[in-house]
Amino acid sequence: MEDIENYSIEVPFSEEFKKLAKETNDYLETLPINQEQMDKLVSYMIENVEKAKLEGYAVGFSHGAKIKPMELKEIPKSS
């Protein structure tokens, strides 16, 4: 990995997540709030999702780092 400064991992959203996001958006459009309030609410929601993704990754990585690596065994060559 040569360019560690610009390395990133993209976690794709599942179809279930996309469906929930659409349902949430449809509901938000029914709320009696102005555009400024809507923008602020959506901004908070995006920030929460991004934070949850980052923290979930960090926890998973931390737990994975604690697992003792399996010993690699050479696979016998078949003749």
C-alpha positions as CSV (number, residue, x, y, z in Angstrom):
1,M,0.0,0.0,0.0
2,E,2.0,3.0,-1.3
3,D,-0.4,5.9,-0.7
4,I,-1.5,5.3,2.9
5,E,-2.4,9.0,3.3
6,N,-5.2,8.7,0.7
7,Y,-6.3,5.1,1.6
8,S,-10.0,4.6,2.3
9,I,-12.5,1.7,2.5
10,E,-15.9,2.2,1.1
11,V,-18.7,0.2,2.8
12,P,-21.5,-0.3,0.4
13,F,-25.1,0.1,1.6
14,S,-27.3,-2.9,1.6
15,E,-30.6,-3.0,-0.2
16,E,-32.3,-3.1,3.2
17,F,-30.5,0.1,4.2
18,K,-31.5,1.8,0.9
19,K,-35.1,0.8,1.4
20,L,-35.1,2.2,5.0
21,A,-33.5,5.4,3.8
22,K,-36.2,5.9,1.1
23,E,-38.9,5.3,3.6
24,T,-37.3,7.8,6.0
25,N,-37.0,10.3,3.2
26,D,-40.7,9.8,2.2
27,Y,-41.7,10.4,5.8
28,L,-39.5,13.5,6.3
29,E,-41.2,15.1,3.3
30,T,-44.5,14.9,5.2
31,L,-43.2,16.9,8.2
32,P,-44.3,20.5,8.6
33,I,-40.8,22.0,8.6
34,N,-39.1,24.5,6.4
35,Q,-36.2,23.7,4.1
36,E,-33.6,25.1,6.5
37,Q,-34.9,22.8,9.3
38,M,-35.0,19.8,6.8
39,D,-31.4,20.5,5.7
40,K,-30.3,20.6,9.3
41,L,-32.1,17.3,10.2
42,V,-30.8,15.5,7.2
43,S,-27.3,16.8,8.0
44,Y,-27.5,15.4,11.5
45,M,-28.8,12.0,10.1
46,I,-25.9,11.8,7.7
47,E,-23.4,12.6,10.4
48,N,-24.9,9.9,12.7
49,V,-24.7,7.3,10.0
50,E,-21.2,8.1,9.1
51,K,-20.1,8.1,12.8
52,A,-21.9,4.7,13.3
53,K,-20.1,3.2,10.2
54,L,-16.7,4.5,11.4
55,E,-17.2,3.3,15.0
56,G,-18.5,-0.1,13.8
57,Y,-15.5,-0.5,11.6
58,A,-13.1,0.5,14.4
59,V,-14.8,-2.0,16.9
60,G,-14.6,-4.8,14.3
61,F,-11.0,-4.1,13.5
62,S,-10.1,-3.9,17.1
63,H,-11.7,-7.3,17.9
64,G,-10.2,-8.8,14.8
65,A,-6.7,-7.6,15.8
66,K,-7.1,-9.4,19.1
67,I,-7.7,-12.8,17.5
68,K,-4.7,-15.0,17.5
69,P,-3.7,-15.5,13.8
70,M,-4.2,-19.0,12.6
71,E,-1.0,-20.9,11.9
72,L,-0.4,-21.2,8.1
73,K,0.3,-24.7,7.1
74,E,1.9,-25.7,3.9
75,I,-0.4,-27.6,1.6
76,P,1.2,-30.8,0.4
77,K,1.8,-30.9,-3.3
78,S,0.0,-33.6,-5.1
79,S,2.0,-35.6,-7.6
